[in-house]
Amino acid sequence: MLLEQRRPDRRWVPRISLKVAKVGRGLFLILRIVCYLALVLVVGSVVALVAAMTFGGCTQSGDWIACTSSVAQGAANAANITLLTSVFTGVPVLLALGGIFFLIRASLRRRQTNEAT
């Protein structure tokens, strides 16, 4: 036969799949970090708003928050902006829910490894 039949060279396939796996792990790590940061931001905003209303002498009239202290006013404004962004866009809340999911998943894995040892 003039044409020689050869099997395709598949040595490059594992190298590519390892690179894809490394990129996937890196993207997953970035997603976890972003979700944890969003969870901290949303929970911190709620805590800051409650603390400003309780201890800072703040009152809410409609959409505005008025405080007697400038520090409490700044904290209340930042918390209000974050919470309104969460309500109207939903992005911080969805990322925070992802952070809760990752925390639950990590705690379940820790519990399984502690029970195994």
MIVEXPA-244569 format. One record per residue: residue number from 1; residue in one letter; x, y, z of N, C-alpha, C in turn. Coordinates in steps of 0.1 Angstrom, whole numbers. Atoms other than C-alpha are relative to their C-alpha. Layout:
REM MIVEXPA-244569
+-----+------+-------+-------+-------+-------+-------+-------+-------+-------+-------+
|  nr | rest |   n_u |   n_v |   n_w |  ca_u |  ca_v |  ca_w |   c_u |   c_v |   c_w |
+-----+------+-------+-------+-------+-------+-------+-------+-------+-------+-------+
| NUM |    A |     X |     Y |     Z |     X |     Y |     Z |     X |     Y |     Z |
...
+-----+------+-------+-------+-------+-------+-------+-------+-------+-------+-------+
REM end
This chain:
REM MIVEXPA-244569
+-----+------+-------+-------+-------+-------+-------+-------+-------+-------+-------+
|  nr | rest |   n_u |   n_v |   n_w |  ca_u |  ca_v |  ca_w |   c_u |   c_v |   c_w |
+-----+------+-------+-------+-------+-------+-------+-------+-------+-------+-------+
|   1 |    M |     8 |   -12 |     0 |     0 |     0 |     0 |     9 |    12 |     0 |
|   2 |    L |    -8 |   -12 |     1 |    13 |    34 |    -9 |    -3 |     9 |    12 |
|   3 |    L |     3 |    -8 |   -12 |    -6 |    52 |    19 |     2 |    -8 |    13 |
|   4 |    E |    -3 |     6 |   -13 |     6 |    44 |    53 |   -11 |     4 |    10 |
|   5 |    Q |    10 |    -4 |   -10 |   -21 |    42 |    79 |     6 |     1 |    13 |
|   6 |    R |    -6 |    -3 |   -13 |   -11 |    58 |   111 |   -11 |     4 |    10 |
|   7 |    R |     9 |    -4 |   -10 |   -29 |    62 |   143 |     3 |    15 |     4 |
|   8 |    P |    -2 |   -14 |    -3 |   -34 |    99 |   153 |     9 |     0 |    13 |
|   9 |    D |    -9 |    -2 |   -11 |    -8 |   111 |   178 |    -9 |     7 |    11 |
|  10 |    R |     8 |    -5 |   -11 |   -27 |   116 |   211 |     8 |     3 |    12 |
|  11 |    R |    -8 |    -4 |   -11 |     2 |   125 |   233 |    -3 |    14 |     5 |
|  12 |    W |     2 |   -13 |    -4 |    -8 |   161 |   234 |   -13 |     2 |     8 |
|  13 |    V |    13 |    -1 |    -6 |   -43 |   154 |   248 |     1 |     2 |    15 |
|  14 |    P |     0 |    -2 |   -14 |   -34 |   150 |   285 |     6 |    13 |     4 |
|  15 |    R |    -6 |   -13 |    -4 |   -13 |   181 |   285 |   -10 |    11 |    -1 |
|  16 |    I |    11 |   -10 |     2 |   -42 |   202 |   272 |   -10 |    -1 |    11 |
|  17 |    S |    10 |     2 |   -10 |   -66 |   187 |   296 |     5 |     4 |    14 |
|  18 |    L |    -5 |    -5 |   -12 |   -43 |   194 |   325 |     0 |    15 |     1 |
|  19 |    K |     0 |   -14 |     1 |   -40 |   230 |   314 |   -14 |     5 |     3 |
|  20 |    V |    14 |    -4 |    -2 |   -78 |   233 |   312 |    -4 |    -2 |    15 |
|  21 |    A |     3 |     3 |   -14 |   -81 |   217 |   347 |     6 |    11 |     9 |
|  22 |    K |    -7 |   -10 |    -8 |   -56 |   242 |   361 |    -8 |    13 |    -1 |
|  23 |    V |     8 |   -12 |     3 |   -75 |   271 |   345 |   -13 |     0 |     7 |
|  24 |    G |    13 |     2 |    -7 |  -108 |   257 |   358 |     1 |     2 |    15 |
|  25 |    R |    -2 |    -1 |   -14 |   -95 |   254 |   393 |     3 |    15 |     4 |
|  26 |    G |    -3 |   -14 |    -3 |   -81 |   290 |   392 |   -13 |     9 |    -1 |
|  27 |    L |    13 |    -8 |     2 |  -115 |   304 |   379 |    -9 |    -3 |    12 |
|  28 |    F |     8 |     4 |   -11 |  -133 |   284 |   406 |     5 |     7 |    13 |
|  29 |    L |    -5 |    -6 |   -12 |  -110 |   298 |   433 |    -4 |    15 |     0 |
|  30 |    I |     4 |   -15 |     1 |  -116 |   334 |   420 |   -15 |     2 |     3 |
|  31 |    L |    15 |     0 |    -2 |  -154 |   327 |   420 |    -3 |    -1 |    15 |
|  32 |    R |     2 |     2 |   -14 |  -152 |   315 |   456 |     4 |    12 |     8 |
|  33 |    I |    -5 |   -12 |    -7 |  -132 |   345 |   467 |   -10 |    12 |    -2 |
|  34 |    V |     9 |   -11 |     3 |  -156 |   369 |   450 |   -13 |    -2 |     8 |
|  35 |    C |    12 |     3 |    -7 |  -186 |   351 |   466 |     2 |     3 |    15 |
|  36 |    Y |    -3 |    -3 |   -15 |  -170 |   353 |   501 |     1 |    15 |     2 |
|  37 |    L |     0 |   -14 |    -2 |  -163 |   390 |   496 |   -14 |     6 |    -1 |
|  38 |    A |    13 |    -6 |     1 |  -198 |   397 |   485 |    -9 |    -4 |    13 |
|  39 |    L |     7 |     3 |   -13 |  -211 |   378 |   516 |     4 |     9 |    11 |
|  40 |    V |    -5 |    -9 |   -10 |  -189 |   399 |   538 |    -6 |    14 |    -2 |
|  41 |    L |     5 |   -14 |     3 |  -201 |   431 |   521 |   -14 |     1 |     4 |
|  42 |    V |    14 |    -1 |    -2 |  -238 |   423 |   523 |    -3 |    -1 |    15 |
|  43 |    V |     3 |     1 |   -14 |  -237 |   411 |   559 |     6 |    12 |     8 |
|  44 |    G |    -6 |   -12 |    -6 |  -214 |   440 |   569 |    -9 |    12 |    -2 |
|  45 |    S |     9 |   -11 |     3 |  -238 |   464 |   553 |   -12 |     0 |     9 |
|  46 |    V |    11 |     2 |    -9 |  -267 |   450 |   573 |     4 |     4 |    14 |
|  47 |    V |    -4 |    -3 |   -14 |  -248 |   451 |   605 |     3 |    15 |     2 |
|  48 |    A |    -3 |   -15 |    -1 |  -235 |   487 |   598 |   -13 |     8 |     1 |
|  49 |    L |    12 |    -8 |     0 |  -270 |   499 |   591 |    -8 |    -2 |    13 |
|  50 |    V |     7 |     2 |   -13 |  -285 |   483 |   622 |     8 |     7 |    11 |
|  51 |    A |    -8 |    -6 |   -10 |  -256 |   496 |   643 |    -2 |    16 |    -1 |
|  52 |    A |     1 |   -14 |     1 |  -260 |   531 |   629 |   -14 |     5 |     5 |
|  53 |    M |    14 |    -4 |    -4 |  -298 |   531 |   635 |    -1 |    -2 |    15 |
|  54 |    T |     1 |     3 |   -14 |  -293 |   517 |   670 |     8 |    10 |     9 |
|  55 |    F |   -10 |    -7 |    -8 |  -262 |   535 |   683 |     3 |    14 |    -5 |
|  56 |    G |    -4 |   -13 |     6 |  -257 |   565 |   659 |   -10 |    10 |     0 |
|  57 |    G |    10 |   -10 |     0 |  -289 |   583 |   665 |    -6 |     3 |   -14 |
|  58 |    C |     5 |    -2 |    14 |  -301 |   578 |   629 |   -15 |    -3 |     0 |
|  59 |    T |    14 |     2 |     3 |  -336 |   581 |   617 |    -2 |    -1 |   -15 |
|  60 |    Q |     2 |     2 |    15 |  -350 |   570 |   584 |   -14 |     7 |    -3 |
|  61 |    S |    12 |    -6 |     5 |  -375 |   591 |   566 |    -1 |    -2 |   -15 |
|  62 |    G |     1 |     4 |    14 |  -385 |   575 |   533 |    13 |    -7 |    -4 |
|  63 |    D |   -12 |     6 |     5 |  -354 |   567 |   513 |    13 |     6 |     7 |
|  64 |    W |   -11 |    -7 |    -6 |  -331 |   590 |   533 |     2 |    -4 |    14 |
|  65 |    I |    -4 |     2 |   -14 |  -312 |   584 |   565 |     7 |    12 |     5 |
|  66 |    A |    -6 |   -11 |    -6 |  -303 |   612 |   588 |     6 |    -3 |    13 |
|  67 |    C |    -6 |     3 |   -13 |  -278 |   608 |   616 |     6 |    12 |     6 |
|  68 |    T |    -6 |   -12 |    -8 |  -264 |   631 |   643 |    15 |     0 |    -1 |
|  69 |    S |   -15 |     1 |     1 |  -228 |   618 |   639 |     4 |    -1 |   -15 |
|  70 |    S |    -5 |     1 |    14 |  -208 |   622 |   607 |     5 |   -14 |    -3 |
|  71 |    V |    -5 |    14 |     2 |  -192 |   587 |   611 |   -12 |    -9 |    -2 |
|  72 |    A |    11 |     9 |     2 |  -226 |   571 |   616 |    -7 |     3 |   -13 |
|  73 |    Q |     6 |    -4 |    13 |  -239 |   591 |   586 |     7 |    -7 |   -12 |
|  74 |    G |    -8 |     6 |    11 |  -211 |   578 |   564 |    -3 |   -15 |    -1 |
|  75 |    A |     2 |    14 |    -1 |  -216 |   542 |   576 |   -14 |    -3 |    -5 |
|  76 |    A |    14 |     3 |     4 |  -254 |   544 |   571 |    -1 |     2 |   -15 |
|  77 |    N |     1 |    -2 |    14 |  -250 |   559 |   536 |     7 |   -11 |    -8 |
|  78 |    A |    -7 |    11 |     7 |  -225 |   532 |   525 |    -8 |   -13 |     1 |
|  79 |    A |     8 |    11 |    -2 |  -247 |   505 |   539 |   -13 |     1 |    -8 |
|  80 |    N |    12 |    -2 |     8 |  -278 |   519 |   523 |     3 |    -1 |   -15 |
|  81 |    I |    -3 |     2 |    14 |  -261 |   521 |   489 |     2 |   -14 |    -4 |
|  82 |    T |    -3 |    15 |     3 |  -249 |   485 |   491 |   -13 |    -8 |     0 |
|  83 |    L |    12 |     7 |    -1 |  -283 |   473 |   502 |   -10 |     3 |   -12 |
|  84 |    L |     9 |    -4 |    12 |  -302 |   493 |   475 |     5 |    -6 |   -13 |
|  85 |    T |    -6 |     7 |    11 |  -278 |   479 |   449 |    -4 |   -15 |     0 |
|  86 |    S |     3 |    14 |    -1 |  -285 |   444 |   462 |   -15 |    -2 |    -4 |
|  87 |    V |    15 |     1 |     3 |  -323 |   450 |   460 |    -3 |     2 |   -15 |
|  88 |    F |     4 |    -4 |    13 |  -324 |   466 |   426 |     7 |    -9 |   -11 |
|  89 |    T |    -7 |     8 |    10 |  -297 |   445 |   407 |     0 |   -14 |     4 |
|  90 |    G |     0 |    14 |    -5 |  -296 |   414 |   428 |    14 |    -7 |    -1 |
|  91 |    V |   -13 |     6 |     1 |  -259 |   408 |   420 |     7 |    -3 |    13 |
|  92 |    P |    -7 |     3 |   -13 |  -244 |   412 |   455 |    -8 |   -11 |     8 |
|  93 |    V |     7 |    10 |    -7 |  -272 |   391 |   469 |     2 |   -14 |    -6 |
|  94 |    L |    -3 |    13 |     6 |  -267 |   363 |   444 |    14 |    -5 |     3 |
|  95 |    L |   -13 |     4 |    -4 |  -230 |   363 |   450 |     2 |    -4 |    15 |
|  96 |    A |     0 |     3 |   -15 |  -236 |   363 |   488 |    -6 |   -14 |     2 |
|  97 |    L |     6 |    13 |    -1 |  -258 |   333 |   483 |    10 |   -11 |    -4 |
|  98 |    G |   -10 |     9 |     4 |  -230 |   316 |   465 |    11 |    -1 |    11 |
|  99 |    G |    -9 |     0 |   -11 |  -207 |   325 |   494 |    -6 |    -9 |    11 |
| 100 |    I |     6 |     9 |   -10 |  -232 |   308 |   518 |     1 |   -14 |    -5 |
| 101 |    F |    -1 |    14 |     6 |  -232 |   277 |   495 |    14 |    -5 |     2 |
| 102 |    F |   -14 |     4 |    -1 |  -194 |   276 |   495 |     4 |    -3 |    15 |
| 103 |    L |    -3 |     3 |   -14 |  -193 |   279 |   533 |    -6 |   -13 |     5 |
| 104 |    I |     7 |    13 |    -4 |  -218 |   251 |   538 |     7 |   -12 |    -5 |
| 105 |    R |    -7 |    11 |     6 |  -200 |   229 |   514 |    14 |    -2 |     7 |
| 106 |    A |   -13 |     1 |    -7 |  -166 |   236 |   531 |    -2 |    -6 |    14 |
| 107 |    S |     3 |     5 |   -13 |  -181 |   229 |   565 |    -4 |   -15 |     0 |
| 108 |    L |     3 |    14 |     1 |  -196 |   196 |   554 |    12 |    -8 |    -4 |
| 109 |    R |   -12 |     8 |     3 |  -163 |   185 |   539 |     9 |    -1 |    12 |
| 110 |    R |    -8 |     1 |   -12 |  -145 |   194 |   571 |    -5 |   -10 |    10 |
| 111 |    R |     6 |    10 |    -9 |  -170 |   174 |   591 |     3 |   -14 |    -5 |
| 112 |    Q |    -3 |    13 |     5 |  -165 |   144 |   568 |    14 |    -4 |     3 |
| 113 |    T |   -14 |     3 |    -2 |  -127 |   146 |   571 |     2 |    -2 |    15 |
| 114 |    N |    -1 |     2 |   -14 |  -130 |   149 |   609 |    -5 |   -13 |     5 |
| 115 |    E |     6 |    13 |    -4 |  -153 |   119 |   612 |     9 |   -12 |    -6 |
| 116 |    A |    -8 |    11 |     6 |  -130 |    98 |   589 |    13 |    -2 |     9 |
| 117 |    T |   -13 |     2 |    -8 |   -99 |   104 |   612 |    -3 |    -3 |    14 |
+-----+------+-------+-------+-------+-------+-------+-------+-------+-------+-------+
REM end
